[in-house]
Structure formats: C-alpha cells, structure tokens
Amino acid sequence: MTRFAIRVKPGAKRDAVGGEHAGALVVSVRAPAIEGKANEAVRKVLASELGVRSRDVLVVQGERGRDKLIELAAAPAGVEDVLAALRAR
C-alpha cells in the first residue's frame, strides 16, 4: 500500500500528470469540480500513468478539496520511482 499527496487542477485544457506543488504531485483534469466528476477523472488519469486499475486508486482524504491524499491498494513494484519521475516533469 502506497500513499501520496496530490494537488488537483480541475477544468484544465487537457488531462496531465506532472510537476510538484508544495511537495504534492500535480494532476490536471478536464473534468469540472462538480458532483465528484474531477475525482473520478483523477482516479482514471493516475491509474493510466501508474499502470494500475482505476478502482485501485482511492481518495482517502480531501474528497472536496484540491489537495488530496491518494492510496494505491495494489501498488506495483517501482511505483515510488514512477512518482518521483512524474514530480520532476
């Protein structure tokens, strides 16, 4: 199990993962921050980047805010290296 902080930018021009904001990984999604649409988009985008299923990406804190804590239920080997590479983008 791996936990990490993210900073969400809803309503972006495109879905993207990369960069760092106050130690948190930046995740930009096109979906608006309405009725959980951005949270669902965040789960899908992160799952795609990390090579896991979207149902394995859980928002454990910050459901209604831009700053969230993400938990990977089944983290693949080397996920910490992938996260570090994404922060350096």
N, C-alpha and C positions, 0 to 999 in steps of 0.2 A: 504494500500500500504506500502510495506516494502522495504527499500534499504539497501544493504550491499556490502562491498568490498570483492573481491576475488583475489587470485594470482593463475594463471593457469600454470600448468606444462604439456605442450603437449609432445607427444611421450613417455609417461610413459609405464611401463610394464603392468599396469592394471589401470582401472578406479577406482578412490577412492576420497573420500571427507574426510578431517580431518587434523587438525593441524592449525597452525597460522604462518603467515609471516608478520611482521610489522603491526599487527592489522587486517590483511585480512585473510579470510578463504582460505585454500589451497585446490585446486581442481586439481587432476591429471587425465589426459585422455590419452588414447592410440592414439587417432587421431593426425595426424601431423598438424602443424600450417600453413596449405596451403588452400587457397580458402575457408576460413570460416569453414573448417571441425572441427577444435578444438572448435570453438564457438558453433557449433551445438551439439557436444558431451558434452560440459559443460552444456548446457541447459538441455539435457536429464538426465545427471547424477544428477544434482541439483534437477530436478523435481522428480526423483525417491527418493532421500534422504529426500526431504521435503514433499512428498505426494501431489504434485500438478501436473497439466498438463504441458508438456514442452512448450506449447505456452504461458503459464502464466509467464514464466521465460524470462525476457528481459534483453539484454545487453544494457545499456543506455550510457555507457562511456567505452572507451578502446577497441573498436572493433578490433584494430590491435595490441594491446599490451598484455603483460602478466597480467598486473594489470587492473582489470575491475570493473565497478560498476554495480551491478545486481539489478533489480527491480522485485518484485513479484506483479503482477497485482491483484491477489486474494489470499492474504496471509491467511493461515489457523490459527485458534486460537493456541497460544502457539509456534508460529514459532520462536520467539526470544529465547525460551528455547532450541529448537532443534538446532539453530545456535550456541548457547553457548556450547552445548554438542559436536557438531562437531568440534569446535575450540579446545576443550580440548582433543580430541582424540590423 
